[in-house]
């Protein structure tokens, strides 16, 4: 798919549908219900909607959008592809208001579309083996973002939170833990409490113990650090940002990652409710894990989003009760 915004995939519904079919069924249509292949017949004629197939095995009708984030959406498919491209290309994100203006959608539809795309981003660029390995360095750090609040989502009010506590400082903020492999990928986690037990579990499940672990002087990492090939720390409170005795000791990579995330959240999205924070984390994590330095361009990144939406559904049933499936 070309990055040219005048590409028919971004402007023509038939071209967009054919592109989706080629991505999902490179060897021909497959029934999403019974898995029947080579028995799907395309229904053609004025009485059938475009892109409709029928399985001669189970006799069910289907389209390429069944079982994806696009299923039952009234938004034209070519607008989905353009939105995915815009969110993939913007280093700090693209707001629902921007999508609303550029795609000619209502704000509520743009907000919902953006969250479905974030769902497609989640895990789409993860390495199954996790981060690190022998001779590699994994940096770990935690930060605190926004204010804790009572869940009260409302797409009509956009990405802004409805903070009731009014608390300030780390005790009243949302903890986020990040692991970043130097020269590689990142994983981020919104946790209830950033304590030693939580950090230990995250590291054990997501980073190879053969890695070198680099952190600040926080005691959260003292015990779990002994499980790694090496544990280096820098004393930020003492003005140390790169090890005085070892230039390998620093957490500049993970702090740079947090910087991109916070600038995007404050500059593009303004705020987000705590309920939706994991989806925004998934968005920034996806773009970082598919950055140009790792050999991924905008076009390929957008294609990964579309593929990441296969097998996922996201439904918002009522404005006061979220229901994601």
N, C-alpha and C positions, 0 to 999 in steps of 0.2 A: 504494500500500500504506500503510495507516494506521499511525501510530506506536503506536497502542493495542496493548499486548502481548496483549490478548484477541482481537485480530483473528483470524479463522479461518485466515488464511495462516500464522499462527504456531502454530496448535493443531490444524488439520485437514489431513490428507494430501491429500484430494481438492481442497480449495481451494488448497493450495500448488502442486499439480501444474498446475491450470488457470491459476494465475498465471504459472508458468514458461512454459507453452505460449503464453500471450498475449504475454509479453515476447520470447520467441524467435521466434515465428511470428505477427507481427501481421496478416499477410495469409493465414494458413492454413499448415498443416503442410508442411514441406519435407524431403524425404529427405536425410539428412546424407551419404549415400554417393554417389548419382548426381545430386543436386541437383534431382530431379524435383519439380515443384510442381503442385498441383491434381490430382494422381493418387494422393495419399495417402488411404487409407481407414482409419478408426478401427475397430479390432477390438473388438467388443463381445460380451458373453456371459460366462457363468460359467467358461468354459474359458480365457479370456484375462485376463492381468493388466491392471490399470488403466493407462490412458495408452498402450497399445500401438497402433502404426499399422503399416500395410503399404503399401509403395510398389508400385503396379501397373505401374511401368516396369521396375524391377530385381528386383522380387519379394522385397525384403529387408524385414524388420521392424525397427522402431526406436521409440524414445521421445524425449521432449524432452531427456532427460539425456545422450544420446549426444554425445560430443565436448565435454563440459563437465567442470568439476571435480566434478560430482555423479555422473558415470558409474560404474556398478558399486559405488556406495556402499550399504551396508546401513543407513546412518543415515537415518531418515525425512526427507523433503524439508522438512517444516515446521520441523524442528529446525535444518536448514541455514539457513533464512531467519531464524530467531530468532538464531542465532549470528552471522550476517552483520550483523544489526541491532545486536546488543550490541557487536560489535567496531567498527562504524561510529560508534556513539554515544559510546563511552568515549574521551575525549580522550587518555588515556595508555594505552589498550589494555584488554584483558580476558584474563586468564590462562587457560591450559588447565585449571587446577584450578577456576576459577570456572565455566567452561563445563561441566566435568564435573559439578559440583554442580547447576547450574541446569537443564541439559538432561537429566540422568539418564543420562549416557553413562559408559562406562569412561574412565579418565584417558587411556589410550592412544588411544582413538577421538577424544576431545576434542582431544588434542595434534595428531593427524593432520588433523582437520577444520580447526583453526586455521591450520595451514600451507597447506592448500588455499585457504583464504580469503585468506591473504596473497599467494598466487600470483595470485589473481583481482585483488587490489588493484594489483599491479605494473603500472605504465604505464597504468592505467585512467583516470587524470585528467591525463595529460600533454598538453601542447600540441605538435602536430607541428612547429611552427616553432621550438620551443625557448624560452628565456627572454630577456627584455629586448627592446631595440629602440631606435629613435631617441628620445632624451629620457628613457629609462628607466634605472634604476639596478639593477645586479646586484651583490650582495655575495658574496664567496667567502671561505671559511675552512676550516681543517682541525682535527680533534680526534682524540683517541686514546681508545679505549674497550676495556675488558676486557683480557685477556691472550692473547697468541698461544698456540696449542696444537696438538697433533696431532689431526687429524680422528678423532673417536671418538663418533659420534652414538648416542644411546640414548633412545628415547622413553619407556622405562620410568623413566628418571631425570629426565625432564622437560626444562625449559629450562636447567638448570644445566650449566656447562661442565665439562670434564674437563681441567684445566690441568696440563700436565706440566712446562713450562719453569720456572714460578715466577718468571719475570723481572718486573721492575717498571720503570716509567718508559716514555717514548715508544718506546724501542728494543724493548721487549717487549710493546707494546700494538698494537691493531688500528687502523690509520689509516682515518679516514672524512673524505671531502671533500664539502662541501656548497656548492651555489650557490642563492641565494635572490633572487628579484626582489622589490624593495620593493613591497608592496601586491599581489603576485602569487603565483606558485607557486615550488616548490623542487624541486631534484633532488639526490640523495645517492648517494655511491659508496663502497663498501668497496674499498680498493686495497691492493696488496702493499706499496708504498712511496709515501709522500707526498713526492715530489720535484718539481722544476721541470718535468721532462719530462711526468710524469703529469698535473700540474695544467694544463699548457698544452694537452694533448690534450683533457682534460675541458672546458675553457673553449671551445676551438675548436669542439667538437662540440655543445655545449649552450647557448651564449649568443651572442647577436648581437653582432658587433664594433661595431655602432652604439651600443651601450650604454655607460653610464658604469660603470666597474668600481671597487668599493670593497673594500679589504682592510686587514689590519693591516700592520705593517712587515716581515713575512716576505719574505725574498729569493726565495721560490718564485714570487712574482707580478711581480717586477721586470721581467723580459723580456717576458712575455706581456701585461703591462699596457700596453705601448706599442702594441699592436695594437687597443686600444679607443679610443673617442671621448675618453675621459678616464680616468686612473687616479689615484684619490685614496687616500691611506693615513693611518692613525692610528697613533700611536706608543704602544702599550699599555705598553711597558716604561717609558716616560717619564710614565705617568699620564694619557695623553690617550685619551679614549674617544669624544669628539666633537671634530671639528677645531677648534682654537683660532681659526683664521682662516676656517673654512668649516663651517657647521653641517651641510652635506650629507655631509661626510666622517665616516662611522662604519660599524661592522659590527654594530650592535646587533640588527638583524633576524636575521641568520644565527646570532648567538650566542643569541638567544631561541629560535630553532628547535632548536639543540643542547640548550638547557636542557630543553625539553619532552621531547625524545628521551631524555636521560639520566635525568630524573625517572621517566619511564615504565619504562625498562629496569631501574632500581634498585628502584622502588617496586612495580611490577606483576609484571614478569617475573623480577626478581632478577638473573639472568644469562642469557646464551645462548651456545651454542657458536659458534665462529668460522664454522663451516660454514653456519650458518643466519642469520648476521648480515645478509646482504643482504635476506632476507625480512622481518626486523623493520624494516630501514630502509625497505623498500617500504611497510610498514604505516603508519609515522609520516608518510612522505612523502605517501601517499594522503590521509590525514585532513587534513594541512595544506593540500593542494591543493584540498580540497573543504570547507574550513571555512566557517562561517556568514558571515564577512565577505565571502566571495566569492559569497554568495547561495545556498549549498547547505545544505539542512537534513538532518536525520538520515534521513528517509524516502528522499529522493533519493539520499543517499550510499549507503545500503544497496542501493538498486536498481542503482547503478553497480557495486557489488561483484558482484552476481548477473550483470549483463551482462558484466563483466570476466572472468567464468569461462567464457564461451562460447569454444570453440576451444582450451581448455587442459586438460591432464591432469597430475596429480601422483600418482605411484605410489611407494610405499615398499616395496620388495620384501623386503629383509632388514635386520635391525637394525644389522648391521655394515657393509653396503655400500649407500649411498644410490643410488637410481636414479630420477631425475626425468625425465619425458618430457612 
